[in-house]
Amino acid sequence: MSSPQSERLFVFTGGPGSGKTTLLDALAATGFAVMDEAGRGVIRQQQAIGADALPWADRARFADWMLCWELRSHALAMQRSGTVLFDRAIPDIVGYLALSRLAVPPALTRAATDFRYNATVFIAPHWPEIYVNDAERRQSPEEARRTHAAMANTYSAFGYRLVELPKTGLAERVRFVVDTLRTA
């Protein structure tokens, strides 16, 4: 639920293939606590057991599984002390469903409203020059661009202030985030 404690939870969002996870891995190496991305985690788990709650099989079920993951991640982060960084968060699921032209269940809207993060959200811009597909990222570059737009709209609609990550080298991005966290 929303509390002053949630002010130490910072979200990184944007389209796929824009360097979020690489940046978060680098920040984790400096000592920050990081909560893994739900989408990739759910895909790995579903593939491991031969299940179909996957974005290319059943998008609505995939969203349900991501919500369970994100609710647990939020609860675990609230038990920690200090700053916690999230590779996506609950509002990303709302954006994902909107992008997929699927209905957003009232429970998901309530979760995105009640389980809050710091008002400052880092958004990675669409960056075609670094975009690559992999076993879990099957979106086209155009869908990646649309995903960025959907996340920007969704987080703004939930009252978050977006801070765009620079399209720079990893060390510069890390420095940018650390400097921004000091003032957020």
C-alpha positions in Angstrom: 0.0 0.0 0.0 1.1 3.6 -0.4 3.3 4.9 2.4 6.2 7.2 3.0 8.4 4.0 2.9 7.5 3.5 -0.8 9.4 6.7 -1.6 12.6 4.6 -1.5 11.3 2.4 -4.3 12.4 3.6 -7.8 11.1 2.2 -11.1 12.9 1.9 -14.4 10.5 1.5 -17.4 10.4 2.0 -21.1 10.3 -0.1 -24.2 12.2 -3.4 -24.5 15.8 -3.3 -25.7 16.5 0.2 -24.4 19.2 -0.8 -21.9 17.2 -0.9 -18.7 18.4 -4.3 -17.4 22.0 -3.6 -18.4 21.8 -0.4 -16.4 20.2 -2.0 -13.4 22.8 -4.8 -13.5 25.5 -2.1 -13.3 23.7 -0.3 -10.5 23.4 -3.7 -8.6 27.1 -4.1 -9.0 27.6 -0.8 -7.1 25.5 -2.1 -4.2 21.9 -1.1 -5.0 19.1 -3.7 -4.4 17.3 -4.5 -7.6 14.0 -6.3 -8.2 14.0 -8.4 -11.4 11.7 -7.8 -14.3 8.5 -9.8 -14.0 8.0 -10.3 -17.7 11.3 -12.1 -18.3 10.9 -14.1 -15.0 7.5 -15.3 -15.9 8.6 -16.2 -19.5 11.5 -18.3 -18.1 9.3 -20.0 -15.5 6.5 -20.7 -18.0 8.9 -22.1 -20.6 10.6 -24.3 -18.0 7.4 -26.0 -17.1 5.9 -26.0 -20.6 3.0 -23.7 -19.7 1.4 -21.0 -21.9 1.1 -17.9 -19.8 3.3 -16.3 -22.4 3.0 -13.0 -24.3 2.8 -14.9 -27.6 0.3 -17.5 -26.3 -2.1 -15.8 -23.8 -1.4 -12.2 -23.1 -4.1 -11.8 -20.4 -2.8 -14.8 -18.4 0.7 -13.5 -18.9 -0.4 -10.2 -17.3 -2.0 -12.0 -14.4 1.3 -13.9 -13.7 3.2 -10.6 -14.0 0.9 -9.0 -11.4 1.5 -11.8 -8.9 5.3 -11.4 -9.5 5.2 -7.6 -9.1 3.0 -7.7 -5.9 5.5 -10.1 -4.4 8.4 -7.9 -5.5 6.8 -4.9 -3.9 6.2 -6.7 -0.6 9.8 -8.0 -0.5 11.2 -4.5 -1.3 9.1 -3.0 1.5 10.8 -5.4 3.9 14.2 -4.2 3.0 15.9 -1.1 4.1 17.4 1.5 1.8 16.8 2.3 -1.8 15.4 -0.5 -4.0 15.3 -0.3 -7.8 12.7 -2.0 -9.9 13.1 -3.3 -13.5 9.5 -2.4 -14.4 6.6 -2.4 -11.9 2.9 -2.8 -11.5 1.9 0.1 -13.8 3.9 -1.5 -16.6 1.3 -4.3 -16.7 -1.5 -1.7 -17.2 0.6 -0.3 -20.1 1.2 -3.8 -21.5 -2.6 -4.5 -21.6 -3.4 -1.2 -23.1 -0.7 -1.8 -25.8 -2.2 -5.3 -26.4 -5.7 -3.7 -26.6 -6.9 -5.9 -23.7 -9.2 -4.7 -20.9 -7.4 -3.7 -17.7 -9.1 -5.5 -14.8 -10.3 -3.4 -11.9 -8.0 -5.3 -9.5 -4.9 -4.3 -11.6 -6.0 -0.7 -11.6 -6.4 -0.8 -7.9 -3.0 -2.5 -7.5 -1.3 0.3 -9.6 -3.1 2.9 -7.5 -2.5 1.4 -4.1 1.0 -0.1 -4.4 3.1 3.0 -5.0 6.7 3.8 -5.8 8.7 7.0 -5.7 7.1 9.7 -7.8 10.3 9.9 -9.9 10.3 7.1 -12.5 13.2 6.6 -14.9 12.1 5.9 -18.5 14.5 4.5 -21.1 13.9 6.1 -24.5 13.4 3.9 -27.6 16.9 3.2 -28.8 16.9 1.3 -32.1 20.7 1.3 -32.3 21.0 -1.1 -29.3 17.8 -3.0 -29.8 18.2 -6.8 -30.3 15.8 -9.7 -30.0 16.5 -12.8 -27.9 14.6 -15.8 -26.6 12.4 -13.7 -24.3 12.3 -10.5 -26.3 10.4 -11.2 -29.5 8.9 -7.7 -30.1 9.7 -5.8 -33.3 11.5 -2.5 -33.1 8.2 -0.8 -33.9 6.4 -2.6 -31.0 9.3 -1.5 -28.8 8.7 2.1 -29.8 5.0 1.8 -29.1 5.8 0.1 -25.7 7.8 3.1 -24.7 4.9 5.4 -25.6 2.5 3.2 -23.7 4.7 3.2 -20.5 5.1 7.0 -20.7 1.3 7.5 -20.9 0.6 4.9 -18.2 3.0 6.2 -15.6 1.9 9.8 -16.3 -1.7 8.8 -15.9 -0.9 7.3 -12.5 0.8 10.6 -11.4 4.4 9.7 -11.7 7.1 12.2 -12.9 9.1 10.7 -15.8 12.9 11.3 -16.0 14.3 10.2 -19.3 17.5 8.3 -19.2 20.2 9.6 -21.5 21.3 7.7 -24.6 24.9 7.5 -23.4 27.4 4.9 -22.4 26.8 2.7 -19.4 29.1 4.6 -17.0 27.4 7.9 -17.8 24.0 6.4 -17.4 25.0 5.0 -14.0 26.3 8.4 -12.9 23.1 10.1 -14.1 20.9 7.7 -12.1 23.0 8.1 -8.9 23.0 11.9 -9.2 19.2 11.9 -9.8 18.6 9.6 -6.8 20.4 12.0 -4.6 17.9 14.7 -5.4 14.7 12.7 -5.7 
